[in-house]
Amino acid sequence: MIRWLATFFLAVALANANADELRGRVVSVSDGDTITVLDGKKQQHRVRLAEIDAPEKGQPFGDRSRQTLAKWIHGENVIIDWHKQDRYGRIVGTVIAFGHDVGSEQMRAGLAWWYREYAKEQRAQDRQLSELAEDEARQAKRGLWREPQPVPPWEWRRTSRAPTTVMYIRSCWREALIRHARS
């Protein structure tokens, strides 16, 4: 039994060896998969929920996804296990609130897709749980799965928001230049 427990804890430690942990309070919810967290040093961090892609603003269920996420975690303390930053400088990680994976809860409620493009970055057991959460919502016709043919956000962005994406990237560069000039 002791040998089994030691092996288990070693496996968990190795699985998380490249992960960092951030703890803080959610001070803003931008959309169904992006939040801002204030850490103990009063520093803000933009966080992208790993493994999911929520409907965009202006897309069916986009507002509901954001509102549901905000109702659930805005003002609450969370733990983020993360291992990378995206091209916009956001931390990408698994957000835990009340002992639950927030991204999985968004999928289970039918308010986000499993972002299969990044499945290779997930551990095998996490891929299975993500697939299960999305399938559960799809079969129960929860949230966006009530639609006859819901359009995934990655397709919506490609066809509906190309100019907005360019403007967003320019805005991010402008903010980075301002921050650099101030430091």
C-alpha positions as CSV (number, residue, x, y, z in Angstrom):
1,M,0.0,0.0,0.0
2,I,2.8,2.4,0.9
3,R,4.6,1.6,-2.3
4,W,1.4,2.3,-4.3
5,L,0.9,5.6,-2.6
6,A,4.5,6.6,-3.2
7,T,4.2,5.7,-6.8
8,F,0.9,7.7,-7.1
9,F,2.3,10.8,-5.6
10,L,5.5,10.6,-7.7
11,A,3.3,10.3,-10.8
12,V,1.3,13.3,-9.8
13,A,4.5,15.3,-9.1
14,L,6.0,14.4,-12.5
15,A,2.8,15.2,-14.3
16,N,2.8,18.6,-12.8
17,A,6.6,19.1,-12.9
18,N,6.3,21.8,-15.7
19,A,3.3,23.5,-14.2
20,D,3.2,26.7,-12.2
21,E,0.5,27.6,-9.8
22,L,-1.2,31.0,-9.5
23,R,-3.6,31.8,-6.7
24,G,-5.8,34.8,-6.6
25,R,-9.3,36.4,-6.8
26,V,-11.2,36.7,-10.0
27,V,-11.7,40.5,-10.6
28,S,-13.0,40.3,-14.2
29,V,-14.6,37.9,-16.7
30,S,-14.0,39.0,-20.3
31,D,-15.8,36.1,-22.0
32,G,-16.6,32.5,-21.4
33,D,-13.0,31.4,-21.4
34,T,-10.9,34.5,-20.3
35,I,-10.7,35.9,-16.8
36,T,-8.5,38.4,-14.9
37,V,-7.1,37.3,-11.6
38,L,-5.6,39.5,-8.9
39,D,-2.8,37.7,-7.0
40,G,-1.6,38.3,-3.4
41,K,0.8,40.9,-4.5
42,K,-2.0,42.9,-6.1
43,Q,-0.8,42.1,-9.6
44,Q,-3.4,41.3,-12.3
45,H,-3.0,38.3,-14.6
46,R,-5.1,37.6,-17.7
47,V,-5.9,33.9,-17.8
48,R,-7.3,31.8,-20.7
49,L,-9.0,28.7,-19.5
50,A,-7.1,25.7,-20.9
51,E,-8.8,23.0,-23.0
52,I,-12.0,24.9,-23.9
53,D,-13.1,27.5,-26.4
54,A,-16.3,29.4,-25.5
55,P,-18.6,31.2,-27.9
56,E,-17.4,34.7,-28.9
57,K,-19.2,38.0,-28.1
58,G,-21.9,38.4,-30.7
59,Q,-22.0,34.6,-31.3
60,P,-25.0,32.6,-30.1
61,F,-24.5,31.8,-26.4
62,G,-21.4,34.1,-26.1
63,D,-23.1,36.4,-23.6
64,R,-24.6,33.5,-21.7
65,S,-21.3,31.8,-21.5
66,R,-19.6,34.9,-20.1
67,Q,-22.5,35.6,-17.7
68,T,-22.6,32.1,-16.3
69,L,-18.8,32.1,-15.8
70,A,-19.0,35.5,-14.0
71,K,-21.9,34.4,-11.8
72,W,-20.0,31.3,-10.8
73,I,-16.5,32.7,-10.1
74,H,-16.4,36.5,-10.2
75,G,-15.0,37.7,-6.8
76,E,-14.0,34.2,-5.9
77,N,-10.6,32.8,-5.1
78,V,-9.2,30.4,-7.6
79,I,-6.1,28.3,-8.3
80,I,-4.7,28.2,-11.8
81,D,-2.3,25.3,-12.8
82,W,-0.6,26.6,-15.9
83,H,2.3,25.7,-18.2
84,K,2.4,28.4,-20.9
85,Q,1.3,31.8,-22.1
86,D,-0.5,32.3,-25.4
87,R,0.5,34.7,-28.2
88,Y,-1.5,37.5,-26.4
89,G,0.5,37.1,-23.2
90,R,-2.4,35.4,-21.3
91,I,-1.6,32.6,-18.9
92,V,-3.2,29.4,-20.2
93,G,-4.2,27.0,-17.4
94,T,-6.7,24.9,-15.6
95,V,-8.8,27.1,-13.3
96,I,-10.0,25.5,-10.1
97,A,-12.8,27.0,-8.1
98,F,-14.7,25.3,-5.2
99,G,-12.7,22.1,-6.0
100,H,-13.9,22.0,-9.6
101,D,-12.3,22.5,-13.0
102,V,-14.1,25.6,-14.3
103,G,-13.4,24.7,-17.9
104,S,-15.0,21.3,-17.6
105,E,-18.0,22.9,-15.9
106,Q,-18.4,25.3,-18.8
107,M,-18.3,22.3,-21.2
108,R,-20.7,20.3,-19.1
109,A,-23.2,23.3,-19.1
110,G,-23.0,23.4,-22.9
111,L,-21.3,26.8,-22.8
112,A,-18.0,25.9,-24.4
113,W,-16.4,23.4,-26.7
114,W,-13.5,21.1,-26.0
115,Y,-10.6,22.7,-27.8
116,R,-9.4,19.6,-29.6
117,E,-6.6,21.5,-31.4
118,Y,-4.7,21.5,-28.1
119,A,-5.7,18.0,-26.9
120,K,-2.1,16.9,-27.4
121,E,-1.1,19.2,-24.6
122,Q,-3.5,17.4,-22.2
123,R,-2.7,14.4,-20.1
124,A,-4.6,11.3,-21.4
125,Q,-7.0,11.3,-18.4
126,D,-7.8,15.0,-18.9
127,R,-8.5,14.4,-22.6
128,Q,-11.0,11.7,-21.6
129,L,-12.7,13.9,-19.1
130,S,-12.9,16.8,-21.6
131,E,-14.4,14.6,-24.2
132,L,-16.8,13.2,-21.7
133,A,-17.9,16.6,-20.5
134,E,-18.6,17.9,-24.0
135,D,-20.4,14.7,-25.0
136,E,-22.6,14.8,-21.9
137,A,-23.7,18.4,-22.7
138,R,-24.2,17.5,-26.4
139,Q,-26.4,14.4,-25.6
140,A,-28.4,16.3,-23.0
141,K,-28.8,19.2,-25.5
142,R,-27.6,21.7,-22.9
143,G,-26.7,25.3,-23.8
144,L,-25.3,25.7,-27.3
145,W,-26.1,22.1,-28.2
146,R,-29.8,23.1,-28.4
147,E,-28.9,24.7,-31.7
148,P,-29.3,22.5,-34.8
149,Q,-25.8,23.2,-36.0
150,P,-23.7,25.2,-33.5
151,V,-20.7,27.0,-35.0
152,P,-17.5,26.5,-33.1
153,P,-15.7,29.7,-32.1
154,W,-12.6,28.9,-34.1
155,E,-14.8,28.8,-37.3
156,W,-16.8,31.9,-36.2
157,R,-13.5,33.9,-35.7
158,R,-12.2,32.9,-39.1
159,T,-15.3,34.0,-41.0
160,S,-16.8,36.7,-38.8
161,R,-14.1,38.6,-37.0
162,A,-11.0,38.9,-39.2
163,P,-10.9,42.7,-39.0
164,T,-11.6,42.7,-35.2
165,T,-8.7,40.2,-34.7
166,V,-6.3,42.5,-36.4
167,M,-7.5,45.4,-34.3
168,Y,-7.1,43.3,-31.1
169,I,-3.5,42.4,-32.0
170,R,-2.7,46.0,-32.7
171,S,-4.2,46.9,-29.4
172,C,-2.1,44.3,-27.5
173,W,1.1,45.6,-29.2
174,R,0.1,49.2,-28.2
175,E,-0.4,48.2,-24.6
176,A,2.9,46.3,-24.6
177,L,4.8,49.3,-25.9
178,I,3.2,51.6,-23.3
179,R,4.1,49.2,-20.5
180,H,7.7,49.0,-21.9
181,A,8.0,52.7,-22.1
182,R,6.8,53.1,-18.5
183,S,9.3,50.6,-17.1
